[in-house]
Amino acid sequence: MSNSASGFSMPAEWSPQAAVWLSWPVADPRHWGGSKLELIEAKFAEIAAAISRFEPVRINAPAASHDHILDVCNRAKAVMERVELFDHAHNDVWCRDHGPIFVKHQQTGEVALTDWEFNAWGGKFAPWDLDNSIPKQIAKSLGMQRFEGGMVLEGGAIEVNATGQLLTTEAVLLNPNRNPLLGKEEIEEKLRDGLGVSDILWLKQGIEGDDTDGHIDDLARFVDENTVLACTDTRINQAILEDNLQRLRGFNFEVLELPLPEACEVPGWRLPVLPASYVNFLIVNDGVLVPTFRQSKNDDRALGMIRELFPGRKVIGIDCLDLVEEGGTLHCISQQQPA
């Protein structure tokens, strides 16, 4: 195990995948108010079933829950031979952030994983010790080489294309609740060293209601090497997202604009405005899973635009209004493993 993933780099999400990882919901009063476990499990099974139509779905969950999970996934009509369960205990569902970030060797094609520290988005939601152990557990189960990143980093905080460029936000990676002893240049060096990228491109901040402080995967996503699909808004997030658009255009990308859905709100909930975003989609082999929010006009516009951007892939909308109550949707709960 080395601290340097020399010769390895993080593939773009549209690259061929071996599997997508999920961390199954656990019974905890912190999650969805403790009253929606059955509903959320059914939603995870629906998502697992959708992934399984394209490739294997690998699920972190304690062994005692495996029979139950298989039953729920079977009822959701998953392709059961593609549902793989691993006895990996965890605290919460956000596998994008606590799971490993996979890298691939540019010459040999070997896939390895990078293991960064996870502190629940700046210490917001204790405990997170089991979440932080997930990369090590996956490396052991797969017999995979593991590189330590050497700082706090969540997968949702970064977005890469296939040409060595990485998008992130100052509000997350420069936040003193993550890496208070590291400066911007040191953080950039660790990203280059661990993920094999060359250019670190900074946006400023994220949308209202985002527990993560502003993850990039709710703001702007690469759809190819030179094109970024970015959120816009005419309400509370307008100024923030306009600044992001200006910065993205300054990086010389083709920038396409996709409006956020209308405000999603749950009366009395801890988040007055939910961080609902259509760019929190998940690219899989031959498909794209897109979050929808029971807003037919806005949902249809987002699905239509994403279909045009991924003409060779089947685009599937998945209702994520209940899921986003806890602050994330399809990209946030998943982590792709390259082929």
N, C-alpha and C positions, 0 to 999 in steps of 0.2 A: 504493500500500500504506500503510495507516494502522495505528496502534496501537489505534484505537477502532472496534469493530464497531457503531457507532451505528445504531439502528433494526433491527439484526439480533438474533435470539435463537435458542437451540438448541431445536429441536422435541423433543417427547417421542418415544420410540422407536416408539410405536404410530402415529405420523403416517405418511402415505404416503411411500414410499421410491422413489428412482430406482434404487438398487443397494446392494449390500453389498460392502465391500472386504475382501480377505484378503491376507496376505503369505505367499507360498508357502515351505515349509521349505527351508532351504539346508543343504548338506553341511558340518557343523561338529561336531567331536568334543565340543563343549560341550553339544550338544543331544541329549537322550535317550541320553546316553552314547556317541553317535556310532555306535550299532549298530542303530538302528531307522528309518533314513531311509525305506526302502521302505514299512514299516508306517505311518509317520506321513504319508507322501505319499498312501497309499491312504485314510487317514482324512480328510485334507484334501479329496481328491477326492470322497469320500462327502458331506462337508459342503457342498462347492461344488455338487454335484449336487442336494442337498436345497434349497439356496437358489435354484438355477436353476429349480426348479419354480414359484417364486413371483415371481421378479424377476431382473434381471441380477446376476451376480457378477463383480466386477472384481478382478483379481489382480495384485499387485506381484511381479515376477520378472524377472531378467535375460533379455534377448532370447534368449540361447543355450539357455535351458531351455524356451522356449515350446512347441516341438513336443512335447517329452516331457510337459509338463503337459497339453496338449490330449489326448494319447493316454491319460493316466491318467484324466482327467475323462471321456473318452468311454467308457472301460471301466467307470466308475462310473455310467454311464447319465445323465450330465448332459444338460440341454437345451443343446446345443452352441452354438446361436445366441445364447444368453444368457451364455456364458462369454467374458469380455473380458480380454485380457492386456495389461499395460503394462510397458514396459521400465524398471522402477524397481528398482534394486539396493537391498538392505537387509541387515541383519545377523541378524535373528531374526523370529519369526512373530507377535509380539504386536501386531497392527495396532490393536487398541483403544487401546493405550498410545502407540505411536509414530506412528500415523496422524493425519490432521487431525481436528478436531472441527468438523463442519459446522454452519453457522447459516443462517437464512433471514430475509429482510427482511419485517417485519410488514405493510408496505403493498404493496410491489412484487412480493413472492414470489421475488425473486432469491435463489439459493443461493450462499453464499460459504463459505470455510473459515477456521478459526482455526488458527494454527501456534504451538504452545507448545514450549518446550524439553523435550527428552527426555534423561535421563541414566542410563537403565537402572536405575530404581528406587533412586536414591541411589548410583550408581556401582558397583553390584554385579557387572555382567556386561559387561566390555569385550570388544571395541569396540562402540560404538553410534552412530558417526558417520553411517553410511548410514541407520540407522533414523531419526535425527534429521532427515535430509534428505527423508524421504518426503512430508510435507505440501507442501513446496516443489515436489517433482517432480509431485505430483498436481495442484497449482494450475496448473503450466505445461502439463501434458497436457490438462487440461480447460478451459484459458483462464479460470480462475475467480479472482475477487478473493480476496486472502489478507490476513488480519489477524494481526499478531504478538501473542501473548498476554503476553509480557514476563515470564514466569516458567516454572519447571519444573511441568508438569502432565501426568498420564496420563489418558486417557479413562476407564479403569476406576476412577479415583478419584472420579468424579462420577456422579450420577444425577439426572435432572430430570423433572418432570412438565410439564403444559401450562399451569401457572398461575404460573410464575416462581419455583418453589421448587427448591432444589438440595440434595441430601444428599451429605455427604462424611465423612471421618474425620480426627480430630486426629492419629492415628498416621502418616498419610501426609502431609497438606498442612502440618502444623505440625512435621514432622520436619526437623531441621537438615541432613539429607542431601539435601534438595530445594532449599529457598530460605532459607538461613541468615540472609540480610540482610533478610528480609521478616517483619513481624509479622502477627498474625492479621487485623487490620483492613486492612492493605495487600493481603493475599491475597484477602480478601473483595471489596475494591474491584476488583481485576483480574478476578475471576470475574464480577462484575456487569457490568463494562465489556465484557469479551470475549464473554460468553455470554448477555447480556441477561436475567439472572435478578435477582430482587429479594431473596429470602430465602435465606441460607446456613445450613443446619441441620447441626449437627455431632454425629456419633456418636464414640465414643472410639477403639476399636481393632478389629482384625480377627481372623480365625481362625488357629489354629496351622498352621505350615508355609507361610504365605503370603509368598513372596519380596518381594511389593510393600509389605510392612509393614502391610497392612490395607485393601485396596481395597473400596469399597462394593459392587461388583457381585458379590462373594461373600457379602454380608451381608444386604442389603435392596434391593428393587427396587419401583418404582412399577408398578402394574398398571392404574391409572387416576389421575385427578387427586387423589383423596382416599384411595386405598387403597395400602398397602405390604405386600408379601409379605416376611416376615423370617425368617431362620434361627433355629432353636433347637437345643440340644444338651443331653444329660444327662451328658456326659463332660468332656473336657479344655477345651472351649470354653464350658461352661455359664455361668460367671459373666460372661464377656465378652458373650455374646449376651443374657443377661438384662438387663444394663445397657443394651444397645442397644434392647431392647424397651421398657424404661421411658422412655428418651429419645424414642423414636418416638411412644409414646402421649402424651407431654408436648407433642408438636407437633400434637396433635389430628387425627392420621390414624386411619383404621380400619386396625388392624394385624392381619394374618393370619399365623399361625405355621406354618412348614414345617420339620420336623426335618432336620438334615443326614443324609447316609448314614452307615452304620457306618464306622468308621475304615478308610481305604484306605491300605495300607502296602506298600512294596516293600523286602524285606530288603536291607540294605547300600546303599540309595540315599541320596543326600545329604539328602533330606527324610524324616525318620522317620515323619511323618504327612502325607499329601497333602491339600492344601486343596480337597477335593471338596465342591461345593455345588450344589444343585439350582437356586438362584436365578441361576446364571450362564447363564441361557437367553438366546436371541436372538429378538427379535420381528422378523418380516418381514411383507411384505404378505400378509394373509390366512393367516398361519401363525406358529407359535412352535416353535423348535427347542430341545429340552430335553436337557441332559446326563444320562446314566444311567451306573451304576457296577457293573453285574452283581450287583445286589442286588434280586431280583425284587420282594419285598414293598415295600421302600422306594422303588424306582423306580416301581412301579405307583401308589403313594400320591402321589408327586410329580406324575406325569403326570396322574392323575385330578384333583388339585387345580388344576393349571394349566389343564386343559381346562375346568373350571367357571369359572375366572376369565376365560378368553378364548373364550366360546361361539361367536363368529363366525369363529374361526380354526382351522385344522387344526394339531393339536399332534403333533409328531414327536419321538420319543426317539432320541437318538444316543449309542451307547456311547462314553464318553470316559475310560475307565479308563487307557488308555495315554497319552492326551493330557495328563491331569492330573499325570502324573509330573513334567512340567516346570513345574507350578504354576498351570495355568489350563485353561479349556475353551472353550465355544462363544462366549460374550460376549467373552472375552479375546482371541480370535484375529480378531475381526471389527470392522468399523466401518461403520455405516449412513450412506448419503448421502441426504438428504431429496429428495423430488420437488420 
